[in-house]
Amino acid sequence: MLTIFGGTTSRTLHAHWMCHELGLNYKAELIGPRTGETHTEAFLEINPKGKIPVLVDGDLVLSEAAAIITYLADTYAEPGTLVPTYGCHDRARYNQWLSFIQMELDAHTLYVIRKHRDLQHLYGKAPTAIKAAIAGFNKQVVVASEHLRQNEYLVGSNFTGADLMLAGILQWAKDYGFELNATLTAYTNSQCQRPAFILAKKLNESTAAAT
Ligand SMILES: N[C@@H](CCC(=O)N[C@@H](CS)C(=O)NCC(=O)O)C(=O)O
């Protein structure tokens, strides 16, 4: 039985969303961040990072949202759907978008805002870093917007894990008060109407442990 650990956050939503796109029968262990649940002895044995999401599929234990969604699509999707097949240019472009989304729109920007504004009681206040993070996000997101002005999807002519990650991140940005332009708003609204997103979001938010 496949299990996904983690609920309530944008990154855990990515993992649940991909499971729902694939119609997988899986177990959702909706543990939340900063609840103590990610630092129990049992969970640290699964993921010593003490972080969610984590996927367990037989002998495989995988953390990192981008790696999880890509593994799921590689393993359980019809070849060439949800993730481009290995060895083609679209696969390289898919990897490029995933790295870009994780680094430029998450780690360097939204996550800095999360840590030093929303969680400043844990990580400290850093107004200059927040200012730079907001500017950085606004600058980098234009790259995605320009691409989507001319293309329906990030890679090729179908929805892939890259769209799943970007739409999830843009939702997070909206929740943080970023104003998305018309292209990004239409794109996000369209991806978030997918039945798999609606089901996964409901599941991801269904724990009382939201922080
Ligand atoms: N690079 C990881 C980041 C995972 C991460 O930071 N997860 C946060 C929640 S979104 C977490 O588990 N925090 C645990 C805690 O602080 O207890 C990914 O993309 O999956």
The ligand as an SDF file (V2000), in Angstrom:
LIG
                    3D

 20 19  0  0  0  0  0  0  0  0999 V2000
   12.1350   20.8150    0.1840 N   0  0  0  0  0  0  0  0  0  0  0  0
   11.0110   20.1710    0.8230 C   0  0  0  0  0  0  0  0  0  0  0  0
   10.4980   21.0840    1.9040 C   0  0  0  0  0  0  0  0  0  0  0  0
    9.5790   20.3730    2.8650 C   0  0  0  0  0  0  0  0  0  0  0  0
    9.1680   21.2740    4.0070 C   0  0  0  0  0  0  0  0  0  0  0  0
    9.8440   22.2550    4.3420 O   0  0  0  0  0  0  0  0  0  0  0  0
    8.0640   20.9150    4.6250 N   0  0  0  0  0  0  0  0  0  0  0  0
    7.5770   21.6610    5.7820 C   0  0  0  0  0  0  0  0  0  0  0  0
    6.0810   21.8960    5.6220 C   0  0  0  0  0  0  0  0  0  0  0  0
    5.6750   22.6650    4.0890 S   0  0  0  0  0  0  0  0  0  0  0  0
    7.7370   20.7980    6.9960 C   0  0  0  0  0  0  0  0  0  0  0  0
    7.6210   19.5990    6.9030 O   0  0  0  0  0  0  0  0  0  0  0  0
    8.0060   21.3330    8.1540 N   0  0  0  0  0  0  0  0  0  0  0  0
    8.0370   20.4470    9.3110 C   0  0  0  0  0  0  0  0  0  0  0  0
    8.1280   21.0710   10.5760 C   0  0  0  0  0  0  0  0  0  0  0  0
    8.5880   22.2220   10.5810 O   0  0  0  0  0  0  0  0  0  0  0  0
    7.7280   20.4370   11.5540 O   0  0  0  0  0  0  0  0  0  0  0  0
    9.9200   19.8590   -0.2340 C   0  0  0  0  0  0  0  0  0  0  0  0
    9.8610   20.5780   -1.2370 O   0  0  0  0  0  0  0  0  0  0  0  0
    9.1470   18.9020   -0.0700 O   0  0  0  0  0  0  0  0  0  0  0  0
  1  2  1  0
  2  3  1  0
  2 18  1  0
  3  4  1  0
  4  5  1  0
  5  6  2  0
  5  7  1  0
  7  8  1  0
  8  9  1  0
  8 11  1  0
  9 10  1  0
 11 12  2  0
 11 13  1  0
 13 14  1  0
 14 15  1  0
 15 16  2  0
 15 17  1  0
 18 19  2  0
 18 20  1  0
M  END
$$$$
